[in-house]
């Protein structure tokens, strides 16, 4: 499925942790864990190389990685 220009732009937009959290939880497929600020901070600590600017997130860069990280770290809450 080809993404529209608007969808691509939205996914690449740099957002705050709070904005990423809201978008992630709103659009995550059923069956996947929802996240909290605490969980996202732990992800940041585990992957500092993904955050050249401390509190800058993007759906394109971080969403899939957060999903993968959560599935391999089921003890994180």
N, C-alpha and C positions, 0 to 999 in steps of 0.2 A: 504494500500500500504506500503510495507516494504522499508525502506530507506537503501541505500547502505552505506557501511562503510565510503566512501568519503563524502557523504552528511551529515552523522551524525557528522563526524569530523569537517566539515565546520560550521555546526550549533552550535557546542559547542566551537568553537574557540573564544577566547576573542579578541575583536577589539576596535578600537577607535570610538568615536562618529561619526566622519566623514565617516568612513568605514561602520558603521551600517546604517547611513543615506542613503548612496549610495545603499547599498544592499536592504534595506527596500523599498525604492522608486522604484527600478528596478524590484523587485519581488512581489510587492503588487498586489493582484487581482484587476481587474477592479471594479470600484464602491467604493473602499476604498480611504480615504483621503491620500494624500501624506504628508510627514512631512518635516519640516525645522529644522535647528539647534535650533532655538528659541523654537519650540514646544517640541523637545526632552529635552531641558534644563528644561522646565516647568514640563515635565513628571518626570525628575530626582528629582526636588524639591517636587513633590507630593508623590514620592515613594523612600525616601532616603534608606529604608531598602533593596532595590534591588541593591544598589550600595555600596558594602563594599569598593571597590576601585573606587575612584571618576569617572574616565573617562573610565571604562572598561564595554563594552557592549558585549552581545552575542545574536545571532539570537534565539537560543533555549530558553534563559531565558527571553528575553525582547520583542520579536516581537509580540506575541499574546497579551501580556499585554498592549503594546502600542496601538494595534488595538482596544482592549476593552475600554481602557481609552479614546481614541479619540471618539468612538461612544457614550460614555456617557458624553462627554465634547465637544459638537459641537460648543460651543462659543469660544473655544481656537483657536488662529491663530498665 
